[in-house]
């Protein structure tokens, strides 16, 4: 399924505040795809001020929290990429 990454789609997602918060809280961060991280990094690099929570908070505190969440997902992906092979190895050793 091709997802749209534009402001209109973002506004539509955020219009259902409870659903949006639930989506963030229940997001399956274990399955983030490399392509998703690439797109996020491209946006952060292109609009660094729009992803700086302190700068965004001046305009909208809720948006600053979304920035923190996005940055946290990117960081989780990077760390999980290193930890996942170790988790698999532990699981293999536990089976033996």
Secondary structure, 3 states (H helix, E strand, C coil): CCCCCCHHHHHHHHHCHHHHHHHHHCCCHHHCCHHHHHHHHHHHHHCHHHHCHHHHHHHCHHHHHHHHHHHHHHHHHHHHHHHHHHHHHHHHHHHC
